[in-house]
Amino acid sequence: MTITMWKSIVFKFIFYYDVLIVLFFIALNLSYIVLNILSFFSIKRYINELRSVDLKKLFQSTFYKPISILVPAYNEEPTIAESVKSLLQLQYPEYEVVVINDGSTDNTINVLKKRYNLIPVPRSLSYQVGCKNIKRVFVSRDYSNLVVVDKENGGKADALNAGIDVSKYPLFCSIDADSILEKDCLLKMVRPFMQDSRTVAVGGIVRIANGCDISYGEVSRIALSKKNLVRFQVIEYLRAFLFGRVGLSVLNALLVISGAIGMFKKSVVIESGGYRTDTVGEDMELVVRLHRLMREKKEKYRITFVPDPVCWTEVPESIKILSRQRNRWQRGLIDSLLMNIRMLLNPRYGVVGIFAMPFFSIFEMITPIIEVTGYFMFAASLCLGIIDLSFSLLFLSAAIILGIVLSVNTLCLEELSFRRYPRLSDIITLFFYGIFENLGYRQLSAWWRLKGIIDYILGKKSWGKMQRKGFSRKKQDENSIVHIDAELEELTDDFLKNRKKDIKSLRKALDKDDYQNIRTLGHKMKGTGGAYGFDAVSDLGGSLEQAAEDRNSEEISKLIAELSAYLEQVKVIYE
């Protein structure tokens, strides 16, 4: 082929790609406008209904449905005590809080033991969905509705499955360990189950707690964070919840219920097989699978959304952590869609197959590819003269203006309905951030999601390390913060010194192949670890004892290294 022919092919490719981008842009924004309209009327109807409903009467009613709150926790030491405290203060007639410690390597389990006076109890387990080994189940001497499950690490989905197996009520509410719930959130979220027996799952609006004050387990003062990155996320959250999910819920096509809070009919989740442990998007995947199950059974059902702020959560404050989160969300989205690909454009699955699946596949899954490559293609088209400057500027302006309109409309919905931000200055600030997010932040977000697609193709399955800073608290509430008590601090000093000596003895014994001594030391650690409340040391001691019996020097060396690393972490915590 000649150079001229190659040029012609390149020019045609770029031209048709530009046409694709324009058509994609039109279809995307038309879909958003439709969802906006649906959301507006749905929220208006919900507000009118709420005015005629007395939640206090529902609280006092005998026709309620008891609820199990499932809280998977992995290395949540900074926030776990405050979160559990919040959950124990909710307004609801009958519920239990089930905290699942998913093999945490920090002090999560010990904070819970000391703060809530936990004792181990025998508890029959159904294993209806299955999970990794459950070591012990605890109950609180102080709170009869608090249950803590200590299990081997298996990931968030596995922890939730353990919670389902241990829980005793017909409805369960899954939340993140750092979630702070509104006092009446259970009353609001259970209403769809009571109003319509076909309801199998309910989601709710999640708000950002960064910048707010948390007192006695609840949000005492609502305020915007001073960090730019957090403010951009506030706009994103408002837009996603107030018109995205509300609009899809109207169509009974909601595919996403946030992991921060979601309520489910337990029997249906068990029938579907519980949470899948082979995906980082277990929350969305479960919802999509519930749609599939109910459609295949040809049973009438509802998966709905409560357009009311019911939950507050901490969001990343650094670009590094936020990029990991968005990367994981994108991989979870792809997993959820591909694992249920048979639903795509399949009339058997109704509006979910014909509208929701294509909507998420085109406008969520592949959007980062089109958006990021689109910038380069438009630049190339401009340089090569395929499109003129005036059209480029017109298209770019239209894209930015529509983005601003959607953000502003979301803020209007917030102000007209729930008005969670009390100060006018906060709304004005968010208005400007709604404008400027289109000039850098949106492009950065598209790149993170594109990288998520690349990582998915490369087979990366990890969650990525997420850091919790903990919620801000007022000075006068410092006494409510969970501290390690003085008695434990005194005991810990001696404990650490003795375990340091034990590690030296273990290494010497390993060098001499003295498995009998290793077994003795392992047995000693197994007992002292449990006595001092350091379950990880107790578990590692038991593993050392078994490895010594098996004369497995490689495993013993590995366990000694893990024990040493864990004790160093404990030392840092108590210093």
Secondary structure as the mmCIF struct_conf table of DSSP 4:
data_model
#
loop_
_struct_conf.conf_type_id
_struct_conf.id
_struct_conf.beg_label_comp_id
_struct_conf.beg_label_asym_id
_struct_conf.beg_label_seq_id
_struct_conf.end_label_comp_id
_struct_conf.end_label_asym_id
_struct_conf.end_label_seq_id
HELX_RH_AL_P HELX_RH_AL_P1 ILE A 3 ARG A 51
TURN_TY1_P TURN_TY1_P1 SER A 52 SER A 52
HELX_RH_AL_P HELX_RH_AL_P2 LEU A 55 GLN A 60
BEND BEND1 THR A 62 THR A 62
STRN STRN1 ILE A 67 ALA A 73
BEND BEND2 TYR A 74 ASN A 75
TURN_TY1_P TURN_TY1_P2 GLU A 77 THR A 79
HELX_RH_AL_P HELX_RH_AL_P3 ILE A 80 LEU A 87
TURN_TY1_P TURN_TY1_P3 LEU A 88 GLN A 89
BEND BEND3 PRO A 93 GLU A 94
STRN STRN2 TYR A 95 ASP A 102
BEND BEND4 GLY A 103 GLY A 103
BEND BEND5 THR A 105 ASN A 107
HELX_RH_AL_P HELX_RH_AL_P4 THR A 108 TYR A 116
TURN_TY1_P TURN_TY1_P4 ASN A 117 ASN A 117
STRN STRN3 LEU A 118 VAL A 121
BEND BEND6 GLN A 128 VAL A 129
BEND BEND7 LYS A 132 LYS A 132
HELX_LH_PP_P HELX_LH_PP_P1 ASN A 133 ASN A 133
STRN STRN4 ILE A 134 SER A 140
BEND BEND8 ARG A 141 ASP A 142
TURN_TY1_P TURN_TY1_P5 SER A 144 ASN A 145
STRN STRN5 LEU A 146 LYS A 151
HELX_RH_AL_P HELX_RH_AL_P5 LYS A 156 VAL A 166
BEND BEND9 TYR A 169 PRO A 170
STRN STRN6 LEU A 171 ILE A 175
TURN_TY1_P TURN_TY1_P6 ALA A 177 ASP A 178
STRN STRN7 ILE A 180 LEU A 181
TURN_TY1_P TURN_TY1_P7 LYS A 183 ASP A 184
HELX_RH_AL_P HELX_RH_AL_P6 CYS A 185 GLN A 195
TURN_TY1_P TURN_TY1_P8 SER A 197 ARG A 198
STRN STRN8 THR A 199 ILE A 208
TURN_TY1_P TURN_TY1_P9 ASN A 210 GLY A 211
BEND BEND10 CYS A 212 CYS A 212
STRN STRN9 ASP A 213 SER A 215
TURN_TY1_P TURN_TY1_P10 TYR A 216 GLY A 217
STRN STRN10 GLU A 218 ARG A 221
BEND BEND11 LYS A 226 LYS A 226
HELX_RH_AL_P HELX_RH_AL_P7 ASN A 228 ARG A 239
HELX_RH_PI_P HELX_RH_PI_P1 ALA A 240 ARG A 245
HELX_RH_AL_P HELX_RH_AL_P8 VAL A 246 VAL A 250
TURN_TY1_P TURN_TY1_P11 LEU A 251 ASN A 252
TURN_TY1_P TURN_TY1_P12 GLY A 259 ALA A 260
STRN STRN11 ILE A 261 LYS A 265
HELX_RH_AL_P HELX_RH_AL_P9 LYS A 266 SER A 272
TURN_TY1_P TURN_TY1_P13 GLY A 273 GLY A 273
BEND BEND12 GLY A 274 GLY A 274
BEND BEND13 THR A 277 ASP A 278
BEND BEND14 VAL A 280 VAL A 280
HELX_RH_AL_P HELX_RH_AL_P10 GLU A 282 LYS A 297
TURN_TY1_P TURN_TY1_P14 LYS A 298 LYS A 298
STRN STRN12 ARG A 302 THR A 313
BEND BEND15 SER A 318 SER A 318
HELX_RH_AL_P HELX_RH_AL_P11 ILE A 319 LEU A 338
TURN_TY1_P TURN_TY1_P15 MET A 339 ASN A 340
HELX_RH_3T_P HELX_RH_3T_P1 ILE A 341 MET A 343
TURN_TY1_P TURN_TY1_P16 LEU A 344 LEU A 345
HELX_RH_3T_P HELX_RH_3T_P2 PRO A 347 TYR A 349
HELX_RH_AL_P HELX_RH_AL_P12 GLY A 350 VAL A 351
HELX_RH_PI_P HELX_RH_PI_P2 VAL A 352 ALA A 356
HELX_RH_AL_P HELX_RH_AL_P13 MET A 357 PHE A 360
HELX_RH_PI_P HELX_RH_PI_P3 SER A 361 MET A 365
BEND BEND16 ILE A 366 ILE A 366
HELX_RH_AL_P HELX_RH_AL_P14 THR A 367 LEU A 384
TURN_TY1_P TURN_TY1_P17 GLY A 385 GLY A 385
BEND BEND17 ILE A 386 ILE A 387
HELX_RH_AL_P HELX_RH_AL_P15 LEU A 389 LEU A 416
TURN_TY1_P TURN_TY1_P18 SER A 417 PHE A 418
HELX_RH_AL_P HELX_RH_AL_P16 LEU A 424 PHE A 436
HELX_RH_PI_P HELX_RH_PI_P4 GLU A 437 TYR A 441
HELX_RH_AL_P HELX_RH_AL_P17 ARG A 442 ILE A 457
TURN_TY1_P TURN_TY1_P19 LEU A 458 GLY A 459
HELX_RH_3T_P HELX_RH_3T_P3 LYS A 475 SER A 480
BEND BEND18 ILE A 481 ILE A 481
HELX_RH_AL_P HELX_RH_AL_P18 ALA A 486 ASP A 511
TURN_TY1_P TURN_TY1_P20 LYS A 512 ASP A 513
HELX_RH_AL_P HELX_RH_AL_P19 TYR A 515 TYR A 532
TURN_TY1_P TURN_TY1_P21 GLY A 533 GLY A 533
HELX_RH_AL_P HELX_RH_AL_P20 ASP A 535 GLU A 549
TURN_TY1_P TURN_TY1_P22 ASP A 550 ARG A 551
HELX_RH_AL_P HELX_RH_AL_P21 SER A 553 TYR A 574
#
